[in-house]
Amino acid sequence: MTSILLDTNSCTFLWKGDKLIQKQAAFSEKINLSAISLGELYLGFKGGNKEDENVRILTNFLNTQKVQIVKVDRKIAQTYGKIGYFLRRKGKPIPTNDIWIAASAIETNSVLVTYDRHFLNIPSLKLWRKLD
């Protein structure tokens, strides 16, 4: 696998020592992180008691050569609309930010690394592993 996109929870698990995610990150040529996940991380840091430490860890991670922040552009926005509409019609809504994250993974041709099962409802999304 050459390119992955980390979901917000995957970043947290990575930094807490999750061996499966660490292994996947180590073997990936490129690690993408959606700007949406970046915002979720900063929000989470504000609510915790280790904000400075968490910001330092995140900054070090973002300064890693193979890490790239994926910004929302027109293609990602169009894919977001398609996914959101599909999920609404299917009766399987997921959190709005996760639709943005999925669209970012699809448009960067990345495998989404996550432990959230609701991503299984998006057929065009490449997932890191079966979530069962």
N, CA, C and O atoms as a DFTB+ gen file, in Angstrom:
528 C
 N C O
     1  1       0.847      -1.170       0.000
     2  2       0.000       0.000       0.000
     3  2       0.896       1.237       0.000
     4  3       1.796       1.358       0.831
     5  1       0.653       2.129      -0.909
     6  2       1.550       3.264      -1.012
     7  2       1.044       4.507      -0.295
     8  3       1.847       5.277       0.233
     9  1      -0.259       4.722      -0.263
    10  2      -0.805       5.939       0.323
    11  2      -1.957       5.606       1.264
    12  3      -2.888       4.888       0.899
    13  1      -1.877       6.138       2.481
    14  2      -2.958       5.961       3.439
    15  2      -3.448       7.336       3.869
    16  3      -2.731       8.329       3.748
    17  1      -4.660       7.382       4.367
    18  2      -5.198       8.575       5.003
    19  2      -5.645       8.157       6.395
    20  3      -6.468       7.254       6.545
    21  1      -5.112       8.804       7.394
    22  2      -5.454       8.470       8.777
    23  2      -6.718       9.181       9.203
    24  3      -6.835      10.396       9.048
    25  1      -7.661       8.431       9.738
    26  2      -8.827       9.020      10.385
    27  2      -8.357       9.629      11.704
    28  3      -7.278       9.301      12.199
    29  1      -9.159      10.500      12.255
    30  2      -8.786      11.172      13.498
    31  2      -8.460      10.164      14.599
    32  3      -7.459      10.312      15.300
    33  1      -9.301       9.141      14.751
    34  2      -9.041       8.165      15.822
    35  2      -7.762       7.375      15.572
    36  3      -7.098       6.953      16.519
    37  1      -7.418       7.175      14.310
    38  2      -6.191       6.448      13.993
    39  2      -4.951       7.214      14.424
    40  3      -3.964       6.618      14.853
    41  1      -5.005       8.541      14.308
    42  2      -3.877       9.352      14.791
    43  2      -3.696       9.143      16.283
    44  3      -2.580       8.943      16.761
    45  1      -4.777       9.189      17.001
    46  2      -4.714       9.001      18.453
    47  2      -4.161       7.626      18.798
    48  3      -3.290       7.501      19.659
    49  1      -4.667       6.590      18.127
    50  2      -4.174       5.235      18.381
    51  2      -2.705       5.100      17.992
    52  3      -1.940       4.429      18.684
    53  1      -2.311       5.729      16.894
    54  2      -0.913       5.694      16.457
    55  2      -0.010       6.243      17.543
    56  3       0.999       5.629      17.890
    57  1      -0.368       7.390      18.073
    58  2       0.470       8.038      19.081
    59  2       0.429       7.327      20.426
    60  3       1.325       7.504      21.251
    61  1      -0.613       6.521      20.650
    62  2      -0.692       5.750      21.899
    63  2      -0.022       4.384      21.763
    64  3      -0.018       3.596      22.708
    65  1       0.547       4.102      20.583
    66  2       1.323       2.884      20.425
    67  2       0.613       1.716      19.778
    68  3       1.080       0.584      19.904
    69  1      -0.510       1.940      19.083
    70  2      -1.210       0.859      18.395
    71  2      -0.265       0.235      17.364
    72  3       0.117       0.886      16.392
    73  1       0.101      -1.009      17.579
    74  2       1.097      -1.684      16.733
    75  2       0.618      -1.865      15.288
    76  3       1.414      -1.749      14.357
    77  1      -0.667      -2.147      15.096
    78  2      -1.178      -2.342      13.738
    79  2      -1.096      -1.056      12.922
    80  3      -0.690      -1.075      11.760
    81  1      -1.479       0.046      13.529
    82  2      -1.432       1.320      12.815
    83  2       0.014       1.773      12.633
    84  3       0.360       2.309      11.581
    85  1       0.858       1.568      13.635
    86  2       2.277       1.916      13.497
    87  2       2.907       1.163      12.333
    88  3       3.670       1.733      11.553
    89  1       2.582      -0.121      12.222
    90  2       3.134      -0.938      11.139
    91  2       2.654      -0.420       9.791
    92  3       3.444      -0.312       8.853
    93  1       1.365      -0.098       9.685
    94  2       0.835       0.401       8.420
    95  2       1.471       1.737       8.048
    96  3       1.805       1.964       6.885
    97  1       1.637       2.611       9.019
    98  2       2.262       3.915       8.764
    99  2       3.712       3.741       8.320
   100  3       4.182       4.447       7.428
   101  1       4.404       2.816       8.932
   102  2       5.813       2.590       8.599
   103  2       5.981       2.081       7.171
   104  3       6.959       2.429       6.509
   105  1       5.054       1.268       6.685
   106  2       5.178       0.678       5.358
   107  2       4.531       1.508       4.255
   108  3       4.634       1.151       3.082
   109  1       3.876       2.591       4.602
   110  2       3.231       3.440       3.605
   111  2       4.211       4.476       3.079
   112  3       4.997       5.054       3.829
   113  1       4.145       4.695       1.781
   114  2       5.011       5.706       1.180
   115  2       4.561       7.116       1.541
   116  3       5.383       8.015       1.722
   117  1       3.239       7.300       1.645
   118  2       2.692       8.613       1.952
   119  2       1.598       8.460       3.008
   120  3       0.776       7.547       2.938
   121  1       1.598       9.359       3.980
   122  2       0.560       9.395       5.004
   123  2      -0.189      10.707       4.847
   124  3       0.368      11.784       5.057
   125  1      -1.460      10.605       4.477
   126  2      -2.305      11.790       4.343
   127  2      -3.120      11.990       5.608
   128  3      -3.501      11.037       6.287
   129  1      -3.373      13.251       5.902
   130  2      -4.235      13.628       7.020
   131  2      -5.147      14.735       6.528
   132  3      -4.678      15.789       6.097
   133  1      -6.443      14.500       6.590
   134  2      -7.406      15.497       6.153
   135  2      -7.348      16.722       7.060
   136  3      -7.145      16.609       8.269
   137  1      -7.531      17.893       6.453
   138  2      -7.620      19.126       7.244
   139  2      -8.771      19.025       8.243
   140  3      -8.734      19.658       9.298
   141  1      -9.781      18.239       7.920
   142  2     -10.919      18.031       8.827
   143  2     -10.439      17.298      10.077
   144  3     -10.772      17.695      11.194
   145  1      -9.666      16.239       9.900
   146  2      -9.109      15.519      11.055
   147  2      -8.190      16.414      11.865
   148  3      -8.181      16.354      13.095
   149  1      -7.425      17.235      11.185
   150  2      -6.531      18.156      11.877
   151  2      -7.340      19.067      12.806
   152  3      -6.957      19.290      13.954
   153  1      -8.453      19.585      12.301
   154  2      -9.328      20.409      13.136
   155  2      -9.912      19.638      14.304
   156  3      -9.993      20.157      15.417
   157  1     -10.319      18.395      14.055
   158  2     -10.853      17.568      15.147
   159  2      -9.792      17.326      16.213
   160  3     -10.099      17.329      17.405
   161  1      -8.559      17.119      15.798
   162  2      -7.483      16.901      16.768
   163  2      -7.264      18.141      17.631
   164  3      -7.186      18.043      18.856
   165  1      -7.165      19.309      16.990
   166  2      -6.977      20.540      17.764
   167  2      -8.148      20.792      18.718
   168  3      -7.944      21.253      19.841
   169  1      -9.358      20.495      18.278
   170  2     -10.524      20.630      19.151
   171  2     -10.406      19.696      20.344
   172  3     -10.653      20.098      21.481
   173  1     -10.033      18.467      20.088
   174  2      -9.870      17.500      21.169
   175  2      -8.791      17.906      22.151
   176  3      -8.935      17.707      23.357
   177  1      -7.712      18.474      21.641
   178  2      -6.628      18.921      22.527
   179  2      -7.117      20.007      23.477
   180  3      -6.729      20.041      24.645
   181  1      -7.969      20.893      22.974
   182  2      -8.488      21.985      23.810
   183  2      -9.284      21.446      24.993
   184  3      -9.308      22.059      26.061
   185  1      -9.933      20.305      24.805
   186  2     -10.764      19.730      25.859
   187  2      -9.995      18.869      26.844
   188  3     -10.555      18.426      27.847
   189  1      -8.733      18.627      26.575
   190  2      -7.952      17.744      27.440
   191  2      -7.014      18.515      28.346
   192  3      -6.938      19.743      28.292
   193  1      -6.305      17.777      29.176
   194  2      -5.379      18.414      30.118
   195  2      -3.919      18.296      29.675
   196  3      -3.012      18.626      30.439
   197  1      -3.687      17.823      28.437
   198  2      -2.322      17.695      27.909
   199  2      -2.199      18.432      26.575
   200  3      -1.544      17.949      25.652
   201  1      -2.824      19.589      26.479
   202  2      -2.864      20.295      25.199
   203  2      -1.470      20.566      24.641
   204  3      -1.210      20.270      23.474
   205  1      -0.578      21.117      25.441
   206  2       0.767      21.450      24.946
   207  2       1.513      20.209      24.468
   208  3       2.152      20.228      23.416
   209  1       1.430      19.140      25.239
   210  2       2.104      17.892      24.856
   211  2       1.517      17.333      23.560
   212  3       2.255      16.896      22.676
   213  1       0.180      17.350      23.450
   214  2      -0.468      16.831      22.250
   215  2      -0.148      17.668      21.015
   216  3       0.057      17.120      19.932
   217  1      -0.104      18.983      21.168
   218  2       0.255      19.852      20.047
   219  2       1.691      19.577      19.619
   220  3       1.984      19.577      18.424
   221  1       2.576      19.348      20.553
   222  2       3.977      19.031      20.239
   223  2       4.065      17.718      19.451
   224  3       4.775      17.635      18.449
   225  1       3.344      16.702      19.911
   226  2       3.339      15.403      19.219
   227  2       2.799      15.568      17.796
   228  3       3.369      15.041      16.841
   229  1       1.702      16.301      17.670
   230  2       1.105      16.528      16.351
   231  2       2.061      17.296      15.443
   232  3       2.220      16.948      14.273
   233  1       2.691      18.328      15.969
   234  2       3.626      19.126      15.177
   235  2       4.784      18.272      14.686
   236  3       5.175      18.373      13.523
   237  1       5.334      17.441      15.543
   238  2       6.415      16.535      15.141
   239  2       5.945      15.581      14.047
   240  3       6.670      15.315      13.088
   241  1       4.743      15.075      14.197
   242  2       4.170      14.165      13.204
   243  2       4.007      14.875      11.859
   244  3       4.374      14.329      10.818
   245  1       3.459      16.087      11.883
   246  2       3.225      16.826      10.646
   247  2       4.531      17.220       9.951
   248  3       4.554      17.426       8.738
   249  1       5.596      17.323      10.710
   250  2       6.899      17.667      10.139
   251  2       7.628      16.463       9.552
   252  3       8.716      16.605       8.995
   253  1       7.029      15.276       9.678
   254  2       7.600      14.077       9.078
   255  2       7.478      14.197       7.559
   256  3       6.446      14.628       7.043
   257  1       8.514      13.821       6.867
   258  2       8.590      14.023       5.419
   259  2       7.421      13.400       4.652
   260  3       6.945      13.992       3.684
   261  1       6.954      12.235       5.058
   262  2       5.921      11.580       4.252
   263  2       4.496      11.948       4.654
   264  3       3.544      11.400       4.098
   265  1       4.331      12.858       5.605
   266  2       2.993      13.286       6.032
   267  2       2.570      14.520       5.243
   268  3       3.323      15.483       5.101
   269  1       1.345      14.461       4.736
   270  2       0.804      15.566       3.955
   271  2      -0.614      15.878       4.440
   272  3      -1.416      14.971       4.664
   273  1      -0.911      17.153       4.599
   274  2      -2.267      17.578       4.957
   275  2      -3.070      17.723       3.672
   276  3      -2.637      18.386       2.730
   277  1      -4.245      17.096       3.640
   278  2      -5.132      17.166       2.481
   279  2      -6.142      18.275       2.734
   280  3      -6.938      18.207       3.670
   281  1      -6.099      19.295       1.886
   282  2      -7.029      20.412       1.991
   283  2      -8.276      20.114       1.175
   284  3      -8.228      19.377       0.191
   285  1      -9.383      20.692       1.593
   286  2     -10.636      20.512       0.861
   287  2     -10.574      21.342      -0.419
   288  3     -10.280      22.537      -0.384
   289  1     -10.853      20.692      -1.549
   290  2     -10.924      21.386      -2.828
   291  2     -12.248      21.027      -3.505
   292  3     -13.093      20.354      -2.915
   293  1     -12.415      21.473      -4.716
   294  2     -13.681      21.257      -5.428
   295  2     -13.983      19.772      -5.611
   296  3     -15.121      19.348      -5.411
   297  1     -12.973      18.968      -5.992
   298  2     -13.211      17.528      -6.205
   299  2     -13.636      16.839      -4.907
   300  3     -14.548      16.012      -4.905
   301  1     -12.976      17.182      -3.821
   302  2     -13.343      16.596      -2.530
   303  2     -14.751      17.033      -2.155
   304  3     -15.528      16.230      -1.637
   305  1     -15.092      18.291      -2.407
   306  2     -16.437      18.784      -2.094
   307  2     -17.495      18.055      -2.925
   308  3     -18.561      17.720      -2.411
   309  1     -17.208      17.810      -4.202
   310  2     -18.154      17.075      -5.042
   311  2     -18.331      15.643      -4.548
   312  3     -19.449      15.129      -4.504
   313  1     -17.243      15.011      -4.182
   314  2     -17.315      13.641      -3.666
   315  2     -18.050      13.610      -2.339
   316  3     -18.818      12.683      -2.081
   317  1     -17.829      14.608      -1.494
   318  2     -18.569      14.745      -0.236
   319  2     -20.074      14.748      -0.517
   320  3     -20.837      14.042       0.144
   321  1     -20.492      15.548      -1.502
   322  2     -21.911      15.622      -1.844
   323  2     -22.467      14.291      -2.304
   324  3     -23.572      13.908      -1.919
   325  1     -21.706      13.583      -3.129
   326  2     -22.150      12.268      -3.624
   327  2     -22.284      11.266      -2.475
   328  3     -23.275      10.542      -2.381
   329  1     -21.280      11.235      -1.610
   330  2     -21.319      10.294      -0.484
   331  2     -22.476      10.625       0.456
   332  3     -23.239       9.743       0.849
   333  1     -22.599      11.898       0.808
   334  2     -23.675      12.311       1.720
   335  2     -25.048      11.973       1.176
   336  3     -25.913      11.497       1.912
   337  1     -25.253      12.216      -0.113
   338  2     -26.531      11.913      -0.747
   339  2     -26.790      10.412      -0.757
   340  3     -27.893       9.964      -0.443
   341  1     -25.766       9.637      -1.119
   342  2     -25.896       8.182      -1.132
   343  2     -26.275       7.653       0.251
   344  3     -27.193       6.843       0.378
   345  1     -25.571       8.109       1.282
   346  2     -25.842       7.626       2.645
   347  2     -27.229       8.039       3.125
   348  3     -27.910       7.270       3.803
   349  1     -27.638       9.235       2.776
   350  2     -28.980       9.706       3.164
   351  2     -30.048       8.830       2.517
   352  3     -30.991       8.396       3.178
   353  1     -29.892       8.572       1.217
   354  2     -30.880       7.742       0.505
   355  2     -30.895       6.307       1.032
   356  3     -31.937       5.654       1.062
   357  1     -29.722       5.833       1.444
   358  2     -29.617       4.470       1.970
   359  2     -30.151       4.384       3.404
   360  3     -30.403       3.289       3.908
   361  1     -30.323       5.538       4.058
   362  2     -30.761       5.550       5.448
   363  2     -29.646       5.200       6.416
   364  3     -29.902       4.675       7.500
   365  1     -28.400       5.491       6.029
   366  2     -27.227       5.158       6.843
   367  2     -26.354       6.395       7.061
   368  3     -25.186       6.401       6.671
   369  1     -26.899       7.428       7.672
   370  2     -26.081       8.636       7.852
   371  2     -24.902       8.371       8.788
   372  3     -24.966       7.539       9.692
   373  1     -23.828       9.113       8.532
   374  2     -22.656       9.063       9.402
   375  2     -22.307      10.509       9.763
   376  3     -22.837      11.431       9.143
   377  1     -21.434      10.731      10.745
   378  2     -21.081      12.103      11.099
   379  2     -20.547      12.884       9.883
   380  3     -19.798      12.354       9.063
   381  1     -20.950      14.136       9.796
   382  2     -20.583      14.990       8.671
   383  2     -19.075      15.033       8.448
   384  3     -18.619      14.911       7.311
   385  1     -18.299      15.204       9.509
   386  2     -16.848      15.260       9.337
   387  2     -16.297      13.970       8.745
   388  3     -15.313      14.002       8.007
   389  1     -16.908      12.855       9.054
   390  2     -16.427      11.584       8.510
   391  2     -16.717      11.462       7.016
   392  3     -15.990      10.776       6.297
   393  1     -17.770      12.121       6.550
   394  2     -18.016      12.152       5.103
   395  2     -16.899      12.936       4.413
   396  3     -16.416      12.534       3.354
   397  1     -16.492      14.051       5.013
   398  2     -15.375      14.836       4.459
   399  2     -14.089      14.003       4.445
   400  3     -13.339      14.029       3.469
   401  1     -13.842      13.277       5.514
   402  2     -12.638      12.447       5.610
   403  2     -12.667      11.346       4.553
   404  3     -11.654      11.083       3.903
   405  1     -13.815      10.707       4.379
   406  2     -13.955       9.669       3.351
   407  2     -13.729      10.254       1.958
   408  3     -13.051       9.645       1.130
   409  1     -14.290      11.424       1.698
   410  2     -14.112      12.070       0.393
   411  2     -12.638      12.386       0.157
   412  3     -12.147      12.254      -0.965
   413  1     -11.940      12.795       1.191
   414  2     -10.506      13.087       1.078
   415  2      -9.729      11.818       0.738
   416  3      -8.813      11.849      -0.084
   417  1     -10.090      10.709       1.366
   418  2      -9.415       9.440       1.077
   419  2      -9.671       9.004      -0.363
   420  3      -8.752       8.566      -1.055
   421  1     -10.903       9.123      -0.808
   422  2     -11.245       8.711      -2.174
   423  2     -10.496       9.562      -3.189
   424  3      -9.921       9.030      -4.139
   425  1     -10.496      10.857      -3.003
   426  2      -9.896      11.754      -3.995
   427  2      -8.366      11.732      -3.994
   428  3      -7.746      12.136      -4.978
   429  1      -7.759      11.271      -2.919
   430  2      -6.300      11.121      -2.905
   431  2      -5.887       9.685      -3.216
   432  3      -4.705       9.342      -3.166
   433  1      -6.874       8.852      -3.537
   434  2      -6.633       7.439      -3.830
   435  2      -5.884       6.763      -2.688
   436  3      -4.962       5.974      -2.898
   437  1      -6.305       7.096      -1.487
   438  2      -5.680       6.549      -0.285
   439  2      -6.572       5.501       0.356
   440  3      -7.790       5.501       0.178
   441  1      -5.950       4.623       1.093
   442  2      -6.675       3.665       1.917
   443  2      -6.932       4.345       3.259
   444  3      -6.000       4.840       3.894
   445  1      -8.174       4.369       3.686
   446  2      -8.521       5.001       4.952
   447  2      -8.203       4.057       6.104
   448  3      -8.673       2.921       6.144
   449  1      -7.402       4.545       7.032
   450  2      -7.053       3.781       8.231
   451  2      -7.947       4.278       9.354
   452  3      -7.838       5.427       9.783
   453  1      -8.839       3.403       9.833
   454  2      -9.814       3.782      10.849
   455  2     -10.292       2.545      11.597
   456  3     -10.177       1.416      11.119
   457  1     -10.825       2.794      12.771
   458  2     -11.521       1.745      13.510
   459  2     -13.035       1.994      13.532
   460  3     -13.772       1.241      14.169
   461  1     -13.499       3.035      12.850
   462  2     -14.929       3.356      12.826
   463  2     -15.649       2.505      11.790
   464  3     -15.337       2.557      10.600
   465  1     -16.611       1.726      12.254
   466  2     -17.330       0.790      11.395
   467  2     -18.251       1.465      10.375
   468  3     -18.517       0.898       9.316
   469  1     -18.733       2.659      10.684
   470  2     -19.706       3.276       9.778
   471  2     -19.115       3.596       8.400
   472  3     -19.869       3.831       7.456
   473  1     -17.806       3.610       8.268
   474  2     -17.197       3.817       6.957
   475  2     -17.468       2.649       6.011
   476  3     -17.327       2.789       4.796
   477  1     -17.856       1.498       6.564
   478  2     -18.178       0.341       5.737
   479  2     -19.367       0.612       4.817
   480  3     -19.559      -0.109       3.837
   481  1     -20.162       1.632       5.110
   482  2     -21.338       1.963       4.311
   483  2     -21.014       2.747       3.041
   484  3     -21.919       3.081       2.277
   485  1     -19.746       3.044       2.808
   486  2     -19.343       3.814       1.634
   487  2     -18.639       2.863       0.670
   488  3     -17.472       2.526       0.875
   489  1     -19.342       2.424      -0.384
   490  2     -18.808       1.362      -1.239
   491  2     -17.541       1.724      -2.003
   492  3     -16.725       0.835      -2.247
   493  1     -17.334       2.957      -2.387
   494  2     -16.165       3.312      -3.196
   495  2     -14.926       3.614      -2.352
   496  3     -13.875       3.960      -2.891
   497  1     -15.047       3.485      -1.053
   498  2     -13.956       3.806      -0.138
   499  2     -13.077       2.587       0.098
   500  3     -13.574       1.507       0.417
   501  1     -11.773       2.763      -0.058
   502  2     -10.839       1.679       0.243
   503  2     -10.505       1.752       1.740
   504  3      -9.985       2.754       2.229
   505  1     -10.814       0.677       2.440
   506  2     -10.565       0.636       3.888
   507  2      -9.358      -0.219       4.193
   508  3      -9.061      -1.186       3.492
   509  1      -8.678       0.153       5.239
   510  2      -7.427      -0.450       5.675
   511  2      -7.582      -1.910       6.047
   512  3      -6.717      -2.725       5.727
   513  1      -8.647      -2.244       6.703
   514  2      -8.859      -3.625       7.126
   515  2     -10.325      -3.825       7.373
   516  3     -11.069      -2.867       7.584
   517  1     -10.741      -5.064       7.347
   518  2     -12.133      -5.355       7.620
   519  2     -12.444      -5.020       9.075
   520  3     -11.735      -5.437       9.991
   521  1     -13.497      -4.273       9.263
   522  2     -13.879      -3.827      10.599
   523  2     -15.025      -4.717      11.107
   524  3     -16.195      -4.365      10.957
   525  1     -14.697      -5.842      11.692
   526  2     -15.783      -6.702      12.200
   527  2     -15.541      -7.087      13.617
   528  3     -16.346      -7.806      14.207
